[in-house]
Amino acid sequence: VQLVESGGGLVQAGVSLRLSCAASGRTFSNYAMGWFRQAPGKEREFVASITWSGSNTVYADSLKGRFTISRDNAKNTVYLQMNNLKPEDTAVYYCAAGVGVAAIFKGEYDYWGQGTQVTVSS
């Protein structure tokens, strides 16, 4: 599976942004999808994940209520809607694909995109 993220950019605090991750190469609907992020000098951390059908989602506790993950299997795309962005959301955001449930651990994902930079200014 090849994954390409888009939608990042430089924004001011308080605005919303939607990231997209387009998949190709294999049957997208076979895979659970996840979003992770990595800030400078920090470990890559879990943001959200979604099952292959979209029926179940999991979020990092600190992001519940602000971020929403969704997918469109007809378009082979997974999305991350980010609302009320804060400077601490600044990071490179990665999408990942894995067989199985909507996991929260990096090791459970087999394919990764190259990432998209999100920078939130105060």
Number of C-alpha atoms within 10 A of each C-alpha: 17 16 22 18 23 17 14 18 13 12 18 14 17 15 12 15 19 15 21 22 24 19 23 13 8 11 11 22 19 15 23 26 33 31 27 22 22 19 17 9 6 9 9 16 17 21 25 26 29 26 23 21 14 18 9 13 18 18 20 14 10 9 14 12 11 12 20 20 23 21 22 14 16 8 11 16 20 27 22 23 14 20 17 14 22 18 15 12 19 20 21 18 26 26 30 28 27 22 17 14 16 24 22 20 11 16 8 17 20 12 15 21 19 15 22 21 20 22 21 19 15 11
